[in-house]
Amino acid sequence: MPTDRLFSWLVTTAIAVLAFCMRIPGLGNPNKLVFDETYYPKDAWTLSKFGYEKAWDDGKVVNPQIVAGNPDVFSPDAAFIVHPQLGKWLIAAGEHLFGMNSFGWRFPSLIFGVLLIIVTIRLVRRVSRSTVIGGLAGLLLTLDGLHFVMSRIGLLDIFLAFFVLAAVACLAVDRDWFRERLARHLDAKGLSDLGGTFGPVMLWRPWRMAAGVMFGLACGVKWNGLYALAAFAVLSLAWDIGARRLAGAGIQAWRGLLVDGVPAFVQTVVIAVPVYVATWASWLATTGGWARDWGDNNPAALSTRILGKPLASLLHYHSEILNFHAGDYINGVEHTYDARPIGWLVMARPIGIDAVNDIQPGTQGCPATADKCLQVISGAGTPVLWWGAAVALVVAAFWWIGNRDWRFGIPVVGVLSSWLPWFGSGDRPMFFFYAIVIIPFSVMALSMALGRLLGPAGAGERRMLGAILVGSFAALVAANFAFLHPILTDKVIPYQSWLARMWFKSWI
């Protein structure tokens, strides 16, 4: 690891403060529930009051009342919700601090968006062994349009992205932790290598257990965290086997599939299960939630007899949620901003979060010289960043598999585990903002590829040329982000200015 620990935290803090300061102005605008905010902030409000989500009448009726300061217009009935409760509890924390208003329900997203940048910096620094590359990754993520928008809207996905990346960061620390203790074992025994033996069994893996907790929390926001859990659990075990082979275990290293694999399964998957269940604690502790009485009504069911009434009810509820996500109802739904995952990595179809069209000249800040104006919030990534990252991911896959550079496996596995599962989701509507879980890993691949271009410190003219190229790319990303900024922040702009930012027909 680099020895500039204090300096690295100064860099991390500076970038985090920059990201916060860029995102907080106008956080409460527009002062209304936009897009899927019509679900989660309202769920969060009743969750904090009752311990479970209550239903609401038509959003066109109740949403204006909420914005006007009268939020207690929910139904007495429980709501059938299709995502776990943790993300809504986090939104509820903002509502508790600042009230049931647009600033309150968006503030937690801002905090977790900044935390996601911090974890990205620390993860990339650890993996690349460079504070410069870690800082570059954090700066690029700060300048991403999709991350910017998702940090300023009351949806769940920014929380999912944070917990997934935090779990991966814990596994990266565990990798170093395991290798350090393997080296200590050899030093203590006075050995140069394991000499074909398996080596010590290490059951105490605190960072791997921390990863299990983080994965459980990720699944407590959205179930998609399960795919990352499965993929990185396998990758982490492969790191263990590779470490033992490097230490001289030879063919005995493969015993790790069982000897290391069983504890690893317990420390990640098994630990994640009770953590996930704990995110439903308020639903279990109360009696009014959807299907909460299923165990009472089905005492003879096998699940009730084994698990007890509350957990049996929760299991039944989960079967209903699964049927919703996989059933015919959602597969038959159409949406204007449906974006097939095949185009996510190149930002083929951004999403419109909010729009006010046909603002007349001389009104609402529209210049008198304009034909007409509009104000929009577009969930669009910074194109130069996304396209560069797409190329970097291909290169990263080559360096990981072809050059056997383990570092590039993290972004490749991170992207694939957050992207490929969506291809099996049938014809249900899918949206580009789901890719917020992808972009930290994409930025990781891009920053490490740029690190290769930058070259090692002390490389003279080679380093200078690399610095010019990397700096120029970062400046281009910043300029691209600044150009998009009006359509990320609901600014009133002339129609032609908006059209100039719609580079492809599919973006409209």
Salt bridges, closest charged atoms under 4 A:
ASP4 OD1 - ARG125 NH2 3.21
GLU37 OE2 - ARG106 NE 2.88
GLU53 OE2 - LYS88 NZ 3.09
ASP72 OD1 - LYS49 NZ 3.77
ASP157 OD2 - LYS222 NZ 2.90
ASP174 OD2 - ARG205 NH2 2.74
ASP174 OD2 - ARG208 NE 3.87
ASP176 OD2 - ARG126 NH1 2.66
ASP176 OD1 - ARG129 NH2 3.03
GLU180 OE1 - ARG181 NH1 3.81
GLU180 OE2 - ARG184 NH2 2.66
ASP240 OD1 - ARG205 NH2 3.02
ASP240 OD2 - ARG208 NH2 3.07
ASP260 OD2 - ARG244 NE 2.85
ASP296 OD1 - LYS309 NZ 3.62
GLU320 OE2 - HIS316 NE2 3.88
ASP338 OD1 - ARG340 NH2 2.84
ASP354 OD1 - LYS32 NZ 3.30
ASP358 OD1 - LYS372 NZ 3.32
ASP405 OD2 - ARG407 NH2 2.76
ASP405 OD2 - ARG452 NH2 2.92
